[in-house]
Amino acid sequence: MRNIIIFLSLMTMLLQVSCRKDRDRDSSVYYPTFEKPYWSVSNSELYEYSMSAIVILPNSLLSYENEADELAVFCGSECRGTAKRIQVDAVTSVWAILIYGSGNESLYFKYYSSHNKYMYKDATYLMFEDNNKYGTFDEPVILSMEIVAATEN
């Protein structure tokens, strides 16, 4: 009997420590909400070249997508193009964007969801290439978006 009581006491202590660790881990993640951004390319005449992109959001965001959302392409903190949402059919929409650049530059997409007021950043980078077509209306590129945490913006 004494062994059972000791065993149960140890299990209770382990569960309490385990729960405390999970609670601490969850509370350390913070996803801030944002006001709607008004992204724009400050001066497109500064860039010699351009390329186009036709993209769609990942499945996890498609059901929340709406007219008030924003999508843009950045090089560092500088906006290089803003997207226009185009409804292809009753259930499908794509984002079309003209991207400005000066040469071999690393770009990334940023997306604002008006549904949850979260900012998302594409997990992959795109290399700028003059006259390149990144995706098409028939085969748009699916972005892999991740929520921007408080320390990333």
C-alpha positions as CSV (number, residue, x, y, z in Angstrom):
1,M,0.0,0.0,0.0
2,R,2.8,2.4,0.9
3,N,4.4,1.8,-2.5
4,I,1.2,2.7,-4.3
5,I,0.9,6.0,-2.3
6,I,4.5,6.9,-3.1
7,F,4.0,6.0,-6.8
8,L,0.8,8.2,-7.0
9,S,2.5,11.1,-5.3
10,L,5.4,11.0,-7.7
11,M,3.1,10.8,-10.7
12,T,1.1,13.8,-9.4
13,M,4.3,15.8,-9.1
14,L,5.5,14.9,-12.6
15,L,2.2,15.9,-14.1
16,Q,2.3,19.2,-12.3
17,V,5.8,20.0,-13.6
18,S,4.8,18.8,-17.1
19,C,1.7,21.0,-17.1
20,R,3.7,24.0,-15.9
21,K,6.2,23.6,-18.7
22,D,3.5,23.5,-21.3
23,R,1.8,26.6,-19.9
24,D,5.1,28.5,-19.8
25,R,5.9,27.5,-23.4
26,D,2.4,28.6,-24.7
27,S,2.6,31.9,-22.9
28,S,5.9,32.7,-24.5
29,V,4.4,32.8,-28.0
30,Y,2.8,36.1,-28.8
31,Y,1.1,37.0,-32.1
32,P,0.3,40.6,-32.2
33,T,-2.6,42.1,-34.2
34,F,-2.1,44.9,-36.7
35,E,-4.0,47.7,-38.2
36,K,-4.5,47.3,-41.9
37,P,-1.3,48.3,-43.8
38,Y,-1.3,50.6,-46.8
39,W,1.7,49.3,-48.6
40,S,2.9,51.0,-51.8
41,V,6.1,51.2,-53.9
42,S,7.6,54.5,-53.0
43,N,9.1,55.3,-56.4
44,S,8.9,52.6,-59.1
45,E,11.0,54.8,-61.5
46,L,14.0,54.0,-59.4
47,Y,14.0,50.4,-60.6
48,E,15.2,49.4,-64.1
49,Y,13.5,46.0,-64.2
50,S,10.3,44.3,-63.3
51,M,8.9,40.8,-63.0
52,S,5.4,39.4,-62.4
53,A,4.0,36.9,-59.9
54,I,0.7,35.1,-59.7
55,V,0.2,33.5,-56.3
56,I,-2.4,32.0,-54.0
57,L,-2.6,31.7,-50.3
58,P,-2.0,28.3,-48.6
59,N,-5.1,26.2,-47.8
60,S,-5.0,27.1,-44.1
61,L,-5.7,30.8,-45.1
62,L,-8.0,30.4,-48.1
63,S,-11.3,30.2,-46.1
64,Y,-10.6,33.6,-44.4
65,E,-9.4,35.5,-47.5
66,N,-11.4,38.5,-48.4
67,E,-11.4,41.8,-50.3
68,A,-9.9,43.8,-47.4
69,D,-6.8,41.7,-47.2
70,E,-3.4,43.0,-48.4
71,L,-0.4,41.2,-50.1
72,A,2.9,42.8,-51.0
73,V,6.5,41.9,-51.9
74,F,9.4,43.3,-50.0
75,C,13.2,43.5,-50.3
76,G,14.3,44.0,-46.7
77,S,11.8,46.6,-45.4
78,E,11.2,48.2,-48.8
79,C,7.9,47.5,-50.6
80,R,8.7,46.4,-54.2
81,G,5.1,45.6,-55.3
82,T,1.5,45.4,-54.2
83,A,-0.8,42.7,-55.3
84,K,-4.3,42.8,-56.7
85,R,-6.7,40.0,-55.8
86,I,-8.5,38.6,-58.8
87,Q,-11.5,36.3,-58.6
88,V,-10.9,33.6,-61.2
89,D,-14.2,31.7,-60.6
90,A,-16.8,31.3,-57.9
91,V,-14.4,29.8,-55.4
92,T,-10.9,30.6,-56.6
93,S,-9.0,33.8,-56.5
94,V,-5.3,34.6,-57.2
95,W,-3.1,37.5,-56.4
96,A,-1.4,39.3,-59.3
97,I,1.6,41.5,-58.7
98,L,4.2,43.5,-60.6
99,I,7.5,43.4,-58.8
100,Y,10.1,46.1,-59.3
101,G,13.8,45.5,-58.9
102,S,17.4,46.4,-59.7
103,G,19.0,43.1,-60.2
104,N,19.7,39.9,-58.2
105,E,17.8,40.7,-55.0
106,S,16.1,38.5,-52.4
107,L,12.4,39.1,-52.0
108,Y,9.6,37.9,-49.7
109,F,5.8,38.1,-49.6
110,K,3.9,39.6,-46.7
111,Y,0.2,39.1,-46.2
112,Y,-2.3,40.9,-43.9
113,S,-5.5,39.1,-43.0
114,S,-8.3,41.4,-42.1
115,H,-10.2,38.5,-40.6
116,N,-7.8,38.0,-37.7
117,K,-5.7,41.1,-38.1
118,Y,-2.5,39.0,-38.2
119,M,0.5,39.6,-40.4
120,Y,2.0,36.7,-42.3
121,K,5.4,36.4,-44.0
122,D,6.3,33.8,-46.6
123,A,8.7,31.2,-45.3
124,T,10.6,31.1,-48.6
125,Y,12.5,33.8,-50.5
126,L,12.2,34.6,-54.2
127,M,15.2,35.8,-56.2
128,F,14.4,38.8,-58.4
129,E,14.9,38.1,-62.1
130,D,14.1,40.6,-64.8
131,N,11.0,39.7,-66.9
132,N,10.5,36.5,-65.0
133,K,7.1,35.1,-64.5
134,Y,6.7,33.6,-61.0
135,G,3.5,31.5,-61.4
136,T,0.7,31.8,-63.9
137,F,-3.1,32.0,-63.8
138,D,-3.3,28.3,-64.7
139,E,-0.6,27.3,-62.2
140,P,-0.2,30.0,-59.4
141,V,2.5,29.5,-56.9
142,I,1.2,28.5,-53.4
143,L,2.8,30.7,-50.7
144,S,3.9,29.2,-47.4
145,M,2.9,31.8,-44.9
146,E,3.8,31.9,-41.2
147,I,2.3,34.3,-38.6
148,V,4.6,37.1,-37.8
149,A,5.5,37.0,-34.1
150,A,6.0,40.1,-32.0
151,T,9.8,40.2,-32.4
152,E,9.7,39.8,-36.2
153,N,7.9,43.0,-37.4
